[in-house]
Amino acid sequence: MLSIHGRLLLVASLVLAAFLGLGALALDSAFRESVDSAMRERLQQQVYALLGAAKEDELGRMRLPEDLPNPRFAAPDSGLYATVSGEDGAYRWRSRSLLGREIDFGHRLDPGAHRFERRRLDSDDLYILNFAVAWEDDTGRELGYTLAIAENTGAMEAQIDAFRIRLFYWLGGVSLLLLIVQGAVLGWGLMPLRRIAGDLRRVESGEIESIAGWHPRELQGLIDNINMLIQSGRASRDRYRNGLGDLAHSLKTPLTLLRGSARADDADKMRRTIDEQVARMDEIVQYQLRRAAASSVTAGTRVSVATVVERLCATLSKVYRDKQVACRVSIDPAAWFYGEQSDLMEFMGNLLDNAFKYGKSRVRVTAESVSASAGGRRTLKLVVEDDGPGIPPAQRAQALNRGVRIDQHQPGHGIGLSVAREIIHLYRGALKIDESGLGGARIEVTFG
């Protein structure tokens, strides 16, 4: 199968050949028309020269002298011929160049009319001009005559052939030059793609971690998505490798406590210990499962933020019906999340659940498409606010750690913000904790 360079070069060559072919036909046709026009004027000048040399004989008729301005009329078979015929069609005069030849010059014309044509007679191609005039004698009587001039096309055909040869060489040279320039331009235009392919091979061999450097604006979106996929694949491998180590390390302590409780004499204490550690192990397993589920990114999927947020708010309003939380949603219609819908629901569900849980009576969700980024996508900014106690600045970094709960009176495992942050980072986003104008926490998520 042809490469992109080969396809473009083939199509461009075919278009170039068609264009130059049509151009050659147009030039050849225009040159032939100009030759015909020049021959017509030339024969017409010969007619005027004959009329200028014509005299009147004793009977008042047109008479041409023996010596004519153009000596070719006197040379037999010179290629230039002339006749004068009367109203009855009979020849009144024939040039000496017609000696031994008979040429049909066409029909007689009415005075003032003329006809120019190209005709093949015997073995010759001739240009023929018939020109009808009215000759007035001394008595005022008008006599009709038709002057016919014919010239062999050989000289003109030689000019046309010479022009065609020059045209062929010129167009051939131009075609070759354009093909060379065209190949060079296509090679230069496709160079960024070759550079990207080379960078991908270097990524595959481990020489570089991602595609970097300057690239054309049209390819920047493709490069961003490729880098996202590379980062996602690398993050998935690291996540699976580290997840197994984290799981083993996290289960070590609960297993040690379970082993110790098995030797305890107090059955109630042993049962409580087992229940606590089993719940703790379940929490650890659930956390690792959430991390594994968040390890796959589909960058090409576009999800409506408004649809997901409104659905989550409606669900959480039912869950926290007793608190009568008023959820205000203000989302830009152009706000889109590029990824899996389940991931958007996961991290937004955790953020909104915390807002409903810790807020007193008000939750506000805003989303806007801020500015165009490379590749044609827009930067998405999501903000979740509540009127709860908020998160003190000194504890904001700690709140993002797994298993940490700022408010120990609220139920939960303390992994919501941690999972949300990991999903957001997987999509190359950022999570920021601040103070809300409502009095509580303000969680801002940005995807660029």
C-alpha positions as CSV (number, residue, x, y, z in Angstrom):
1,M,0.0,0.0,0.0
2,L,1.3,3.5,-0.9
3,S,2.5,5.8,1.9
4,I,0.9,9.2,2.5
5,H,3.8,10.8,0.6
6,G,3.3,8.4,-2.3
7,R,-0.4,8.9,-2.5
8,L,-0.1,12.7,-2.4
9,L,2.7,12.6,-5.0
10,L,0.6,10.3,-7.2
11,V,-2.5,12.4,-7.0
12,A,-0.6,15.7,-7.4
13,S,1.2,14.3,-10.4
14,L,-2.0,13.2,-12.1
15,V,-3.6,16.6,-11.5
16,L,-0.4,18.3,-12.8
17,A,-0.4,16.0,-15.9
18,A,-4.1,16.8,-16.6
19,F,-3.6,20.5,-16.0
20,L,-0.5,20.7,-18.3
21,G,-2.3,18.5,-20.9
22,L,-5.3,20.8,-21.0
23,G,-3.0,23.8,-21.0
24,A,-1.0,22.4,-24.0
25,L,-4.3,21.8,-25.9
26,A,-5.5,25.3,-25.2
27,L,-2.1,26.8,-26.3
28,D,-2.0,24.7,-29.4
29,S,-5.6,25.7,-30.3
30,A,-4.9,29.3,-29.7
31,F,-1.7,29.3,-31.8
32,R,-3.6,27.5,-34.7
33,E,-6.3,30.1,-34.5
34,S,-3.7,32.9,-34.6
35,V,-2.1,31.2,-37.6
36,D,-5.4,31.0,-39.4
37,S,-6.2,34.6,-38.6
38,A,-2.7,35.7,-39.8
39,M,-3.2,33.7,-43.0
40,R,-6.6,35.3,-43.6
41,E,-5.1,38.8,-43.3
42,R,-2.2,37.8,-45.5
43,L,-4.5,36.5,-48.3
44,Q,-6.7,39.6,-47.9
45,Q,-3.6,41.8,-48.5
46,Q,-2.9,39.8,-51.6
47,V,-6.5,40.5,-52.8
48,Y,-6.0,44.2,-52.2
49,A,-2.6,44.1,-54.1
50,L,-4.3,42.5,-57.1
51,L,-7.1,45.1,-57.0
52,G,-4.5,47.8,-56.9
53,A,-2.7,46.4,-59.9
54,A,-5.9,45.8,-61.9
55,K,-6.7,47.9,-65.0
56,E,-9.6,48.3,-67.4
57,D,-9.3,47.0,-70.9
58,E,-10.9,48.5,-74.0
59,L,-14.2,46.7,-73.3
60,G,-14.4,48.1,-69.8
61,R,-13.5,44.8,-68.1
62,M,-11.0,44.1,-65.3
63,R,-7.6,43.2,-66.6
64,L,-4.5,42.2,-64.6
65,P,-1.0,42.9,-65.9
66,E,1.5,40.2,-66.6
67,D,3.9,41.5,-64.0
68,L,2.3,41.3,-60.5
69,P,3.6,42.7,-57.2
70,N,4.2,39.2,-55.9
71,P,6.5,37.1,-58.2
72,R,5.1,33.9,-56.8
73,F,2.0,34.4,-58.9
74,A,4.2,34.0,-62.0
75,A,6.1,30.9,-60.9
76,P,4.5,27.6,-61.7
77,D,3.4,25.5,-58.8
78,S,4.7,28.1,-56.3
79,G,2.1,27.4,-53.7
80,L,0.4,30.8,-54.2
81,Y,-2.5,30.9,-56.7
82,A,-5.1,33.4,-57.9
83,T,-8.0,33.6,-60.3
84,V,-10.6,36.2,-61.4
85,S,-14.0,34.9,-62.4
86,G,-16.9,36.7,-63.9
87,E,-20.6,36.7,-63.0
88,D,-21.1,33.6,-65.1
89,G,-18.4,31.7,-63.2
90,A,-16.0,31.6,-66.1
91,Y,-12.4,32.5,-65.4
92,R,-11.4,35.9,-66.7
93,W,-7.8,35.5,-65.5
94,R,-5.6,32.8,-64.0
95,S,-2.1,33.3,-62.5
96,R,0.8,31.5,-64.1
97,S,1.4,29.6,-60.9
98,L,-1.7,27.5,-61.9
99,L,-0.1,26.3,-65.0
100,G,-1.0,22.6,-65.4
101,R,-3.2,22.6,-62.3
102,E,-6.9,22.8,-61.8
103,I,-8.2,24.1,-58.4
104,D,-11.8,24.4,-57.5
105,F,-12.0,27.8,-55.7
106,G,-15.6,27.4,-54.7
107,H,-18.9,29.1,-55.7
108,R,-19.3,32.7,-56.9
109,L,-20.2,35.2,-54.3
110,D,-22.3,38.4,-54.3
111,P,-20.4,41.7,-54.5
112,G,-19.1,42.7,-51.1
113,A,-19.1,39.2,-49.7
114,H,-16.0,37.1,-48.9
115,R,-15.3,33.6,-47.6
116,F,-12.2,32.1,-46.0
117,E,-11.7,28.4,-45.6
118,R,-9.2,25.6,-45.4
119,R,-9.6,22.9,-47.9
120,R,-7.7,19.8,-49.1
121,L,-7.5,19.6,-52.9
122,D,-5.7,16.7,-54.5
123,S,-2.6,16.2,-52.3
124,D,-2.4,19.8,-51.0
125,D,-3.9,21.6,-48.1
126,L,-4.9,25.1,-49.1
127,Y,-6.1,28.3,-47.5
128,I,-8.6,29.8,-49.9
129,L,-10.1,33.3,-49.7
130,N,-12.9,34.3,-52.1
131,F,-13.5,38.0,-52.4
132,A,-16.4,39.4,-54.5
133,V,-16.2,43.0,-55.9
134,A,-18.2,45.2,-58.2
135,W,-16.2,46.7,-61.0
136,E,-17.5,50.0,-62.5
137,D,-16.4,50.9,-66.1
138,D,-16.3,54.3,-67.6
139,T,-19.9,54.2,-68.6
140,G,-21.0,53.6,-65.0
141,R,-21.9,50.0,-65.7
142,E,-21.1,47.5,-62.8
143,L,-19.6,44.2,-63.5
144,G,-19.3,41.5,-60.8
145,Y,-16.0,39.7,-60.3
146,T,-14.8,37.2,-57.7
147,L,-11.1,37.2,-56.8
148,A,-9.9,33.9,-55.4
149,I,-6.5,33.6,-53.6
150,A,-5.2,30.2,-52.5
151,E,-1.9,29.4,-50.7
152,N,-0.4,26.1,-49.7
153,T,-0.5,25.5,-45.9
154,G,3.0,23.9,-45.9
155,A,4.8,27.0,-44.5
156,M,2.2,27.5,-41.8
157,E,2.2,23.8,-40.9
158,A,5.9,24.0,-40.5
159,Q,5.5,26.9,-38.0
160,I,2.8,25.0,-36.1
161,D,5.0,21.9,-35.9
162,A,7.9,24.0,-34.7
163,F,5.7,25.6,-32.1
164,R,4.5,22.2,-30.9
165,I,8.0,20.9,-30.6
166,R,9.0,23.9,-28.5
167,L,5.8,23.6,-26.5
168,F,6.5,19.9,-25.8
169,Y,10.1,20.6,-24.6
170,W,9.0,23.6,-22.5
171,L,6.1,21.8,-20.8
172,G,8.2,18.7,-20.4
173,G,10.9,20.7,-18.6
174,V,8.4,22.6,-16.5
175,S,6.6,19.3,-15.6
176,L,9.9,17.8,-14.5
177,L,10.8,20.9,-12.5
178,L,7.4,21.0,-10.9
179,L,7.5,17.3,-10.0
180,I,10.9,17.8,-8.3
181,V,9.6,20.9,-6.4
182,Q,6.3,19.0,-5.6
183,G,8.2,16.1,-4.1
184,A,10.4,18.4,-2.1
185,V,7.4,20.4,-0.8
186,L,5.5,17.2,0.1
187,G,8.6,15.8,1.9
188,W,9.0,19.1,3.8
189,G,5.2,19.2,4.6
190,L,5.2,15.6,5.9
191,M,8.4,16.0,7.9
192,P,6.6,16.7,11.2
193,L,4.8,13.4,10.8
194,R,8.1,11.6,10.2
195,R,9.5,13.4,13.3
196,I,6.5,12.2,15.4
197,A,7.0,8.6,14.1
198,G,10.6,8.8,15.1
199,D,9.7,10.1,18.5
200,L,7.2,7.3,19.0
201,R,10.0,4.8,18.1
202,R,12.2,6.5,20.7
203,V,9.4,6.3,23.3
204,E,9.0,2.6,22.5
205,S,12.7,2.0,23.0
206,G,12.7,4.0,26.2
207,E,15.0,6.8,25.0
208,I,12.4,9.5,25.8
209,E,9.2,9.5,27.9
210,S,6.9,11.6,25.7
211,I,6.8,13.5,22.4
212,A,8.1,17.0,23.0
213,G,9.4,19.9,21.0
214,W,7.7,22.3,18.5
215,H,5.1,20.8,16.2
216,P,2.6,22.4,13.7
217,R,-0.6,23.7,15.3
218,E,-2.7,21.2,13.3
219,L,-0.8,18.2,14.9
220,Q,-0.7,19.6,18.5
221,G,-4.0,18.0,19.4
222,L,-2.9,14.6,18.1
223,I,0.4,14.9,20.0
224,D,-1.4,15.8,23.2
225,N,-3.7,12.7,22.9
226,I,-0.7,10.5,22.1
227,N,1.2,11.8,25.1
228,M,-2.0,11.3,27.2
229,L,-2.2,7.7,26.1
230,I,1.5,7.1,26.7
231,Q,1.2,8.6,30.2
232,S,-2.0,6.6,30.8
233,G,-0.2,3.3,29.8
234,R,2.8,4.1,32.0
235,A,0.5,5.1,34.9
236,S,-1.4,1.9,34.5
237,R,1.7,-0.2,34.7
238,D,3.0,1.7,37.7
239,R,-0.4,1.6,39.3
240,Y,-0.8,-2.2,38.9
241,R,2.8,-2.8,40.1
242,N,2.5,-0.4,43.0
243,G,-1.0,-1.5,43.8
244,L,0.1,-5.0,44.5
245,G,2.8,-3.7,46.8
246,D,0.5,-1.3,48.5
247,L,-2.2,-4.0,49.0
248,A,0.3,-6.4,50.5
249,H,1.7,-3.7,52.8
250,S,-1.7,-2.5,53.8
251,L,-3.0,-6.0,54.7
252,K,0.1,-6.8,56.7
253,T,-1.1,-4.9,59.8
254,P,-4.7,-6.2,59.9
255,L,-3.4,-9.7,59.3
256,T,-1.0,-9.3,62.2
257,L,-3.8,-8.1,64.5
258,L,-6.0,-11.0,63.4
259,R,-3.3,-13.4,64.1
260,G,-2.8,-11.9,67.6
261,S,-6.6,-11.9,68.3
262,A,-6.7,-15.6,67.6
263,R,-4.6,-16.1,70.8
264,A,-6.8,-13.8,72.9
265,D,-8.8,-15.3,75.8
266,D,-11.6,-12.7,75.6
267,A,-14.1,-13.9,73.0
268,D,-15.9,-10.5,72.8
269,K,-12.7,-8.6,72.3
270,M,-11.6,-11.1,69.7
271,R,-14.9,-10.7,67.8
272,R,-14.6,-6.9,67.9
273,T,-11.0,-7.1,66.7
274,I,-12.0,-9.4,63.9
275,D,-14.9,-7.2,62.9
276,E,-12.7,-4.1,62.9
277,Q,-9.9,-5.6,60.9
278,V,-12.2,-7.2,58.4
279,A,-13.9,-3.9,57.9
280,R,-10.4,-2.3,57.5
281,M,-9.4,-4.9,55.0
282,D,-12.6,-4.4,53.1
283,E,-11.8,-0.7,53.0
284,I,-8.3,-1.4,51.7
285,V,-9.5,-3.8,49.0
286,Q,-12.3,-1.4,47.9
287,Y,-9.7,1.4,47.7
288,Q,-7.4,-0.6,45.6
289,L,-10.3,-1.6,43.3
290,R,-11.2,2.0,42.9
291,R,-7.7,2.8,41.9
292,A,-7.6,0.0,39.4
293,A,-10.9,1.1,37.9
294,A,-9.5,4.6,37.5
295,S,-6.5,3.5,35.6
296,S,-8.0,3.4,32.2
297,V,-8.5,6.7,30.2
298,T,-10.5,7.1,27.0
299,A,-9.4,10.5,25.8
300,G,-11.6,10.6,22.8
301,T,-15.0,10.3,24.6
302,R,-16.9,13.5,25.2
303,V,-19.3,13.6,28.2
304,S,-21.8,16.4,29.1
305,V,-20.9,17.8,32.5
306,A,-24.4,19.2,33.0
307,T,-26.1,15.8,32.5
308,V,-23.8,14.0,35.0
309,V,-23.9,16.7,37.7
310,E,-27.7,17.2,37.6
311,R,-28.1,13.4,37.9
312,L,-25.7,13.3,40.9
313,C,-27.4,16.2,42.6
314,A,-30.8,14.7,42.2
315,T,-29.6,11.4,43.7
316,L,-27.8,13.0,46.6
317,S,-30.8,15.2,47.4
318,K,-32.8,12.1,48.0
319,V,-30.0,10.5,50.1
320,Y,-29.7,13.6,52.3
321,R,-33.4,14.4,52.3
322,D,-33.4,15.0,56.1
323,K,-30.9,17.9,55.7
324,Q,-33.0,19.7,53.1
325,V,-29.8,20.7,51.2
326,A,-30.4,23.2,48.3
327,C,-28.1,22.4,45.4
328,R,-27.6,25.2,42.9
329,V,-26.2,24.1,39.6
330,S,-24.7,26.6,37.1
331,I,-23.0,24.9,34.2
332,D,-21.9,26.3,30.8
333,P,-23.5,24.3,27.9
334,A,-20.1,24.2,26.3
335,A,-18.6,22.4,29.3
336,W,-17.5,18.9,28.2
337,F,-15.4,16.3,30.0
338,Y,-13.1,14.3,27.6
339,G,-12.9,10.9,29.2
340,E,-15.0,8.1,30.6
341,Q,-18.4,9.0,32.0
342,S,-17.8,6.6,34.9
343,D,-14.7,8.5,35.9
344,L,-16.5,11.8,35.8
345,M,-19.3,10.3,38.0
346,E,-16.7,8.8,40.4
347,F,-14.8,11.9,41.2
348,M,-17.8,14.3,41.0
349,G,-19.8,11.9,43.1
350,N,-17.1,11.9,45.8
351,L,-16.8,15.7,45.8
352,L,-20.6,16.3,45.9
353,D,-21.1,13.6,48.5
354,N,-18.6,15.4,50.8
355,A,-20.4,18.7,50.0
356,F,-23.8,17.3,50.9
357,K,-22.4,15.5,54.0
358,Y,-20.5,18.4,55.5
359,G,-22.6,21.3,54.2
360,K,-25.4,22.7,56.3
361,S,-28.0,23.6,53.8
362,R,-26.4,24.9,50.6
363,V,-24.3,23.4,47.9
364,R,-23.2,25.2,44.7
365,V,-21.8,23.6,41.6
366,T,-20.4,25.6,38.7
367,A,-18.7,24.5,35.5
368,E,-17.3,26.6,32.7
369,S,-15.3,26.2,29.5
370,V,-12.5,28.8,30.1
371,S,-10.3,29.1,27.0
372,A,-9.3,27.1,23.9
373,S,-6.3,24.9,24.4
374,A,-4.0,23.3,21.8
375,G,-5.9,20.8,19.7
376,G,-9.2,22.6,19.6
377,R,-10.5,21.5,23.1
378,R,-11.4,24.0,25.8
379,T,-10.1,24.1,29.4
380,L,-12.7,22.8,31.8
381,K,-13.1,24.3,35.3
382,L,-15.4,22.6,37.9
383,V,-16.1,24.1,41.3
384,V,-18.0,22.5,44.2
385,E,-18.8,24.6,47.2
386,D,-20.7,24.1,50.5
387,D,-21.6,26.1,53.6
388,G,-20.1,23.6,56.0
389,P,-17.2,24.1,58.4
390,G,-14.7,24.0,55.6
391,I,-11.2,22.6,55.7
392,P,-8.5,24.6,57.6
393,P,-5.5,25.5,55.4
394,A,-3.1,23.5,57.6
395,Q,-5.2,20.3,57.0
396,R,-5.9,20.7,53.2
397,A,-2.9,18.7,52.0
398,Q,-3.6,16.1,54.7
399,A,-7.2,15.8,53.6
400,L,-6.1,14.4,50.2
401,N,-4.3,11.5,51.8
402,R,-6.0,8.1,51.9
403,G,-7.8,7.2,55.1
404,V,-7.8,10.7,56.6
405,R,-11.1,12.2,57.9
406,I,-11.0,15.8,59.1
407,D,-14.3,15.4,60.9
408,Q,-14.2,12.1,62.9
409,H,-17.9,12.4,63.7
410,Q,-19.0,11.8,60.1
411,P,-19.1,8.2,58.8
412,G,-16.8,7.0,56.0
413,H,-13.4,5.7,55.3
414,G,-11.7,8.9,54.3
415,I,-10.8,7.8,50.8
416,G,-13.2,9.9,48.7
417,L,-10.9,12.9,48.1
418,S,-7.9,10.7,47.5
419,V,-9.7,8.6,44.8
420,A,-11.0,11.8,43.2
421,R,-7.5,13.3,43.1
422,E,-6.0,10.2,41.5
423,I,-8.7,10.1,38.8
424,I,-8.2,13.8,38.2
425,H,-4.4,13.5,38.0
426,L,-4.9,10.6,35.6
427,Y,-6.6,13.0,33.2
428,R,-3.8,15.5,33.7
429,G,-6.0,17.7,35.8
430,A,-5.5,19.6,39.0
431,L,-7.5,19.7,42.3
432,K,-7.4,22.7,44.6
433,I,-9.0,23.1,48.0
434,D,-9.9,26.7,49.1
435,E,-12.4,28.6,51.2
436,S,-15.9,29.1,49.7
437,G,-17.9,32.3,49.6
438,L,-20.7,30.2,51.2
439,G,-18.5,29.7,54.3
440,G,-17.4,26.1,53.7
441,A,-15.0,24.3,51.5
442,R,-14.4,25.2,47.8
443,I,-13.0,22.4,45.7
444,E,-11.8,23.5,42.2
445,V,-10.9,21.0,39.5
446,T,-9.2,22.1,36.3
447,F,-8.6,20.1,33.1
448,G,-6.5,21.8,30.5
